[in-house]
Amino acid sequence: MLYHLFKYLSETFDIPGAGLFNYLTFRAIFAGLISLIVSFCAGGAIIRLLRKKQIGETIRDLGLEGQISKKGTPTMGGIIIILAILSSALLVCDLSNIYTRLLLLTTVWCGGIGLADDCIKVFKHDKGGLSEKSKLTLQFILGLAVALIICFSEAIHTDELITTIPFVKAHEFNYAWLSPFKGQLGVYCTWCIYMAIIIFIILACSNGANLCDGMDGLAAGTSAIVGLVLGIMAWLGSSVVQSTYLNIMSVPGSGEVAVFMAAFVGALIGFLWYNAYPAQVFMGDTGSLAIGGIIGVTAVLIRKELILPILCGIFLMESLSVLLQRAYFKCTKRKYGQGRRIWKMTPLHHHYQKEGVEALVKAPAHAIPEAKIVTRFWIIGILLGIITLAIMKIR
């Protein structure tokens, strides 16, 4: 709103200073500051409200270090993140931009799924929340909608389905190479493959962030690092000069994605003030599903979806640990009559938090303090972010 107001004032009355909103760097910094302030200021009030309504986390004793002490900690704190992102984006972003609209839709939609899940857990005392089928169906609907808009909207340039991939000349990968057909049938097949990948990326990121949310500050800190890197790449890709110099893909209009991601990072940093160990509030599925969805859609919009396995390596390992643990447990149960485990407990971060050695993957018998695990995961996230930016120059 402020962007459109100052744009009008600059064009109509030529008011000094109004033109600052034409600069992406200024708006990105401004968006980050607004979301940080909103998150910080609104956080305390929302936490007090959650405590008053007795919206606290129910804890099952799984033998994890420091677990029981968290019982009753307010949850659904993702409301703070979503409020901060929306406040900042609506004020500073170009609301006529298709990328901004898609990211706002993603924030509201995924946040709504998470909020429904948290409400079922808290008010109906059903620890399962929304069924996996319901969650995946709703996420699939969002993924399909985003895929259709990206593929068929005139506001998005998708004449050639090209994306970014490291270690190859020009860092470009054409999805047409995956099609087994030629001619018009090949074109239709390419579109279908591209849409399927978009849907998969959105589902994978949203659920990966959800699995990562199991320790104080882990999901928020890791996601802020990912958001910062994506924002940098969106800003570089929006400039013809910068993208040409760095020889990376130019994505017209993606500068608004950089502004949105600045709001995203600011909101997460503000939330960390309350979520850092020992947490005063948990984000719940309201926050984790929303931030994962935003990361997935952002990567797709700026054509960086195929580098997510590196950038979001922590999300990937958390997800793989759960999938492999389940598969191995079922296979060994059928073979030996008793299920065996690869890790002491999944998602992966709980493997280091749990006492004992009863797993294929070795870890200290004594639990590692939660704050140390989170800090080490942050360090790994920073290294993965640096590697992601560095490989853009490796051919």
BELURNOR-V964362 format. One record per backbone hydrogen bond with DSSP energy under -0.5 kcal/mol. NH is the residue of the N-H (numbers start at 1). CO is the residue of the C=O. If there is no record, write none. Layout:
BEGIN
nh=NH co=CO
nh=NH co=CO
END
This chain:
BEGIN
nh=2 co=91
nh=3 co=91
nh=5 co=1
nh=6 co=2
nh=7 co=3
nh=8 co=4
nh=9 co=5
nh=10 co=6
nh=11 co=7
nh=12 co=8
nh=13 co=9
nh=14 co=9
nh=14 co=10
nh=15 co=9
nh=18 co=15
nh=20 co=17
nh=21 co=18
nh=22 co=19
nh=23 co=20
nh=24 co=22
nh=27 co=23
nh=28 co=24
nh=29 co=25
nh=30 co=26
nh=31 co=27
nh=32 co=28
nh=33 co=29
nh=34 co=30
nh=35 co=31
nh=36 co=32
nh=37 co=33
nh=38 co=34
nh=39 co=35
nh=40 co=36
nh=41 co=37
nh=42 co=38
nh=43 co=39
nh=44 co=40
nh=45 co=41
nh=46 co=42
nh=47 co=43
nh=48 co=44
nh=49 co=45
nh=50 co=46
nh=51 co=47
nh=52 co=48
nh=53 co=49
nh=54 co=51
nh=55 co=50
nh=56 co=54
nh=57 co=73
nh=62 co=60
nh=65 co=353
nh=67 co=64
nh=70 co=67
nh=71 co=68
nh=72 co=57
nh=73 co=70
nh=74 co=280
nh=75 co=55
nh=77 co=282
nh=78 co=283
nh=79 co=76
nh=80 co=77
nh=81 co=77
nh=82 co=78
nh=83 co=79
nh=84 co=80
nh=85 co=81
nh=86 co=82
nh=87 co=83
nh=88 co=84
nh=89 co=85
nh=90 co=86
nh=91 co=87
nh=92 co=88
nh=93 co=89
nh=95 co=93
nh=97 co=94
nh=101 co=97
nh=102 co=98
nh=103 co=99
nh=104 co=100
nh=105 co=101
nh=106 co=102
nh=107 co=103
nh=108 co=104
nh=109 co=105
nh=110 co=106
nh=111 co=107
nh=112 co=108
nh=113 co=109
nh=114 co=110
nh=115 co=111
nh=116 co=112
nh=117 co=113
nh=118 co=114
nh=119 co=115
nh=120 co=116
nh=121 co=117
nh=122 co=118
nh=123 co=119
nh=124 co=119
nh=124 co=120
nh=126 co=120
nh=127 co=125
nh=129 co=126
nh=135 co=131
nh=136 co=132
nh=137 co=133
nh=138 co=134
nh=139 co=135
nh=140 co=136
nh=141 co=137
nh=142 co=138
nh=143 co=139
nh=144 co=140
nh=145 co=141
nh=146 co=142
nh=147 co=143
nh=148 co=144
nh=149 co=145
nh=150 co=146
nh=151 co=147
nh=152 co=148
nh=153 co=149
nh=156 co=153
nh=158 co=156
nh=162 co=160
nh=163 co=173
nh=164 co=303
nh=165 co=171
nh=167 co=391
nh=167 co=394
nh=168 co=165
nh=171 co=168
nh=172 co=169
nh=173 co=163
nh=175 co=161
nh=175 co=173
nh=177 co=174
nh=178 co=175
nh=179 co=176
nh=185 co=182
nh=186 co=182
nh=187 co=183
nh=188 co=184
nh=189 co=185
nh=190 co=186
nh=191 co=187
nh=192 co=188
nh=193 co=189
nh=194 co=190
nh=195 co=191
nh=196 co=192
nh=197 co=193
nh=198 co=194
nh=199 co=195
nh=200 co=196
nh=201 co=197
nh=202 co=198
nh=203 co=199
nh=204 co=200
nh=205 co=201
nh=206 co=202
nh=207 co=203
nh=208 co=204
nh=209 co=205
nh=210 co=206
nh=211 co=207
nh=212 co=208
nh=213 co=209
nh=213 co=210
nh=214 co=212
nh=218 co=215
nh=219 co=215
nh=221 co=217
nh=222 co=218
nh=223 co=219
nh=224 co=220
nh=225 co=221
nh=226 co=222
nh=227 co=223
nh=228 co=224
nh=229 co=225
nh=230 co=226
nh=231 co=227
nh=232 co=228
nh=233 co=229
nh=234 co=230
nh=235 co=231
nh=236 co=232
nh=237 co=233
nh=238 co=234
nh=239 co=235
nh=239 co=236
nh=240 co=238
nh=243 co=239
nh=244 co=240
nh=245 co=241
nh=246 co=242
nh=247 co=243
nh=248 co=243
nh=251 co=237
nh=252 co=250
nh=254 co=251
nh=256 co=253
nh=257 co=254
nh=258 co=254
nh=259 co=255
nh=260 co=256
nh=261 co=257
nh=262 co=258
nh=263 co=259
nh=264 co=260
nh=265 co=261
nh=266 co=262
nh=267 co=263
nh=268 co=264
nh=269 co=265
nh=270 co=266
nh=271 co=267
nh=272 co=268
nh=273 co=269
nh=273 co=270
nh=274 co=271
nh=275 co=271
nh=276 co=272
nh=280 co=274
nh=281 co=274
nh=282 co=74
nh=286 co=114
nh=287 co=283
nh=287 co=284
nh=288 co=284
nh=289 co=285
nh=291 co=287
nh=292 co=288
nh=293 co=289
nh=294 co=290
nh=295 co=291
nh=296 co=292
nh=297 co=293
nh=298 co=294
nh=299 co=295
nh=300 co=296
nh=301 co=297
nh=302 co=298
nh=303 co=300
nh=304 co=299
nh=305 co=299
nh=307 co=304
nh=308 co=305
nh=310 co=307
nh=311 co=307
nh=312 co=308
nh=313 co=310
nh=316 co=312
nh=317 co=313
nh=318 co=314
nh=319 co=315
nh=320 co=316
nh=321 co=317
nh=322 co=318
nh=323 co=319
nh=324 co=320
nh=325 co=321
nh=326 co=322
nh=327 co=323
nh=328 co=324
nh=329 co=325
nh=330 co=326
nh=331 co=327
nh=332 co=328
nh=333 co=329
nh=334 co=330
nh=335 co=331
nh=336 co=332
nh=337 co=333
nh=338 co=332
nh=350 co=347
nh=351 co=347
nh=351 co=348
nh=352 co=348
nh=352 co=349
nh=353 co=349
nh=354 co=350
nh=355 co=63
nh=356 co=365
nh=359 co=357
nh=360 co=341
nh=361 co=342
nh=362 co=360
nh=368 co=352
nh=372 co=369
nh=373 co=369
nh=374 co=370
nh=375 co=371
nh=376 co=372
nh=377 co=373
nh=378 co=374
nh=379 co=375
nh=380 co=376
nh=381 co=377
nh=382 co=378
nh=383 co=379
nh=384 co=380
nh=385 co=381
nh=386 co=382
nh=387 co=383
nh=388 co=384
nh=389 co=385
nh=390 co=386
nh=391 co=387
nh=392 co=389
nh=393 co=390
nh=394 co=391
nh=395 co=393
END
